[in-house]
């Protein structure tokens, strides 16, 4: 059952709905980071003169790095950083969620493996 008593909201969220908390927080943050990276690459390639594109790209990457540093400090005391959160996300995903829904778990695992294989293949072909 749900225990509404906790010293603060974060303790309540992590204790009662850890997977949902990790899912929303990681996907939102990583989506923002990837948006900034894609914007910096686009600026680098499209802006003229080239020095303006490079300057803009590095400025946007500096914003992304600052966001990453701030995110790292806001995960304490429950997680030691983003990599610990990602690891915990996959532990909860594979031990709790996929066990409850094995068919969807198999589909998701196969999709993740296929994505990894094709990403490695694309990287090798560059």
DOSE-291619 format. One line per 8 residues: their letters; for each residue x, y, z of C-alpha. Coordinates in steps of 0.02 Angstrom, whole numbers, padded with zeros to 5 digits. Layout:
! DOSE-291619
A = X:Y:Z ~ ... .
***
This chain:
! DOSE-291619
XXXXXXXX = 00000:00000:00000 ~ 00041:00183:-00013 ~ 00122:00262:00140 ~ 00092:00451:00132 ~ 00211:00488:00276 ~ 00384:00546:00226 ~ 00503:00683:00286 ~ 00496:00769:00115 .
XXXXXXXX = 00422:00752:-00058 ~ 00579:00679:-00139 ~ 00589:00539:-00011 ~ 00406:00500:-00043 ~ 00427:00497:-00233 ~ 00583:00389:-00232 ~ 00513:00268:-00103 ~ 00338:00247:-00175 .
XXXXXXXX = 00358:00276:-00362 ~ 00543:00255:-00400 ~ 00525:00193:-00578 ~ 00404:00330:-00630 ~ 00514:00462:-00546 ~ 00670:00398:-00636 ~ 00579:00378:-00802 ~ 00510:00555:-00805 .
XXXXXXXX = 00665:00640:-00736 ~ 00791:00551:-00848 ~ 00689:00562:-01008 ~ 00651:00746:-00984 ~ 00831:00792:-00942 ~ 00912:00686:-01077 ~ 00787:00754:-01203 ~ 00840:00932:-01160 .
XXXXXXXX = 01024:00885:-01171 ~ 01003:00802:-01341 ~ 00904:00951:-01405 ~ 01046:01068:-01356 ~ 01176:00954:-01436 ~ 01077:00945:-01598 ~ 01055:01135:-01597 ~ 01242:01160:-01576 .
XXXXXXXX = 01283:01041:-01718 ~ 01157:01128:-01830 ~ 01231:01299:-01788 ~ 01406:01234:-01821 ~ 01358:01171:-01994 ~ 01237:01303:-02056 ~ 01291:01473:-01989 ~ 01405:01584:-02093 .
XXXXXXXX = 01538:01639:-02072 ~ 01604:01475:-02000 ~ 01676:01561:-01847 ~ 01500:01619:-01798 ~ 01435:01441:-01812 ~ 01579:01373:-01707 ~ 01557:01508:-01575 ~ 01370:01476:-01565 .
XXXXXXXX = 01397:01289:-01554 ~ 01520:01306:-01411 ~ 01404:01426:-01320 ~ 01258:01304:-01332 ~ 01372:01160:-01277 ~ 01426:01265:-01127 ~ 01242:01283:-01079 ~ 01220:01094:-01096 .
XXXXXXXX = 01373:01062:-00988 ~ 01309:01184:-00856 ~ 01139:01097:-00855 ~ 01229:00930:-00835 ~ 01332:00995:-00688 ~ 01179:01064:-00601 ~ 01084:00901:-00631 ~ 01228:00803:-00552 .
XXXXXXXX = 01210:00904:-00391 ~ 01021:00886:-00380 ~ 01019:00696:-00377 ~ 01089:00682:-00199 ~ 01054:00603:-00075 ~ 00962:00466:-00168 ~ 01079:00442:-00316 ~ 01263:00484:-00339 .
XXXXXXXX = 01235:00560:-00511 ~ 01157:00533:-00680 ~ 01250:00371:-00715 ~ 01189:00298:-00551 ~ 01012:00352:-00596 ~ 01025:00270:-00768 ~ 01094:00110:-00690 ~ 00954:00108:-00560 .
XXXXXXXX = 00825:00141:-00697 ~ 00879:-00015:-00792 ~ 00890:-00120:-00633 ~ 00711:-00076:-00587 ~ 00655:-00095:-00767 ~ 00726:-00271:-00788 ~ 00689:-00336:-00613 ~ 00515:-00267:-00579 .
XXXXXXXX = 00430:-00202:-00735 ~ 00483:-00334:-00861 ~ 00446:-00474:-00738 ~ 00268:-00408:-00723 ~ 00247:-00394:-00913 ~ 00365:-00524:-00992 ~ 00297:-00505:-01171 ~ 00327:-00317:-01174 .
XXXXXXXX = 00491:-00344:-01084 ~ 00551:-00460:-01222 ~ 00498:-00337:-01357 ~ 00583:-00191:-01268 ~ 00743:-00290:-01238 ~ 00751:-00346:-01419 ~ 00722:-00167:-01478 ~ 00859:-00101:-01364 .
XXXXXXXX = 00981:-00232:-01427 ~ 00937:-00196:-01609 ~ 00960:-00010:-01581 ~ 01130:-00042:-01502 ~ 01185:-00156:-01645 ~ 01133:-00031:-01779 ~ 01213:00114:-01684 ~ 01379:00020:-01677 .
XXXXXX = 01363:-00027:-01860 ~ 01329:00154:-01911 ~ 01476:00213:-01807 ~ 01593:00088:-01890 ~ 01534:00140:-02064 ~ 01576:00325:-02034 .
***
